[in-house]
Amino acid sequence: MSDAYEIRLVDDPALWDHFVQTSWGGSPFSTTTWLRCAAHALGGQPAYIGVFKGSQIVAGLAALTTKHRGIERIETPELTPHTGFLMAPVESKGPAKIEAECHRFSELLIRHLQRYDHMRITHTPALNDIRPFSWANWQTRVRYTYQMDLSDLEALWERVERRTRTAIRKAEKLGYTVIQTDDIELLCRQYGMIYERHGAAAPISPKVVRRFVESAQSSGQARLLAAQSPQGETASIVAFIEGPSMAYAWVAGADPQHNSSGATSLLYWRYFQQCTQPRFDFVGANLPAVAFFKRGLGGDLIPYYATEYFGTPWLRRAASFKRFLSG
């Protein structure tokens, strides 16, 4: 490691959160508040790893660490869109210096992380160059989300697909309304309904979802909106997370009986109309039906990356076999 840099855990929450707030790629999902909520819901210990130059953090990564049966893991928590590599802004007249610094800090963090037995990190969409991870023999996988500019809703409405505009108007005509709610139990129940309809178990236990949403809501991070029918039935419900410059769709649920009503499209459009953040991220569009729905609201398709590394071949084979059994 260069004598100019030191990697160490950051134990000052204010210092870490200031770095996240000012960093390239920073989001609510890398803050100490979010990682504490994740640890409460999932177990494990938050780790804030900083690359220091003197007393200043120039790059870093937030994650949860766990140890089970002697295997140490560090990972982006479940139900967290991304944590991943963050970097302080680099002053440069051209892209070469920025790329070089990104690679330098990535390599330092990769070497540090490989003391763990298993690493699974999902990166912010701001990181569009993951070659240092590929060169270090990490497994890499591209994922997708949709993001949109909310600063000009008239322009966004023109980008919304015709089928989605029709759905929004249909829900309005049928008398659906969108309200704010604190009903976490309803969110968890309808979260499970989405998967029950297809005869599958939810990927995350509703009990874990409940703990996470309760913790995020009590810490002031999550806001819940629901679409209701004229009869008072809830058609869909979404928990939103709002950062300084971006809002995110986090956890969603829906009652399949209202699928043809257009209520979910109306819910998102009403949220756009009241959102004070200039941009919005749908947080994932990786399943065909989900991507088809989210595409209709006029966003730009944005790639982001998940990276994984196993410290030993047997651990990699065991993980592959477990995934094969789970389908």
Stockholm file with secondary structure:
# STOCKHOLM 1.0

chainA/1-327         MSDAYEIRLVDDPALWDHFVQTSWGGSPFSTTTWLRCAAHALGGQPAYIGVFKGSQIVAGLAALTTKHRGIERIETPELTPHTGFLMAPVESKGPAKIEAECHRFSELLIRHLQRYDHMRITHTPALNDIRPFSWANWQTRVRYTYQMDLSDLEALWERVERRTRTAIRKAEKLGYTVIQTDDIELLCRQYGMIYERHGAAAPISPKVVRRFVESAQSSGQARLLAAQSPQGETASIVAFIEGPSMAYAWVAGADPQHNSSGATSLLYWRYFQQCTQPRFDFVGANLPAVAFFKRGLGGDLIPYYATEYFGTPWLRRAASFKRFLSG
#=GR chainA/1-327 SS CCTTCEEEECCCHHHHHHHHHHSBTCCGGGSHHHHHHHHHHHCSEEEEEEEEETTEEEEEEEEEEEEETTEEEEECCTTCSCBCEEECCCCCSSHHHHHHHHHHHHHHHHHHHTTSSEEEEEBCTTCCCCHHHHHTTCEEEEEEEEEEECSCHHHHHHHSCHHHHHHHHHHHHHTCEEEEECCHHHHHHHHHHHHHTTTCCCSSCHHHHHHHHHHHHHTTCEEEEEEECTTSCEEEEEEEEECSSEEEEEEEEECGGGGGGTHHHHHHHHHHHHCCSSEEECCCCCSHHHHHHHHTTTCEEEEEEEEEEESSHHHHHHHHHHHHHTC
#=GC SS_cons         CCTTCEEEECCCHHHHHHHHHHSBTCCGGGSHHHHHHHHHHHCSEEEEEEEEETTEEEEEEEEEEEEETTEEEEECCTTCSCBCEEECCCCCSSHHHHHHHHHHHHHHHHHHHTTSSEEEEEBCTTCCCCHHHHHTTCEEEEEEEEEEECSCHHHHHHHSCHHHHHHHHHHHHHTCEEEEECCHHHHHHHHHHHHHTTTCCCSSCHHHHHHHHHHHHHTTCEEEEEEECTTSCEEEEEEEEECSSEEEEEEEEECGGGGGGTHHHHHHHHHHHHCCSSEEECCCCCSHHHHHHHHTTTCEEEEEEEEEEESSHHHHHHHHHHHHHTC
//
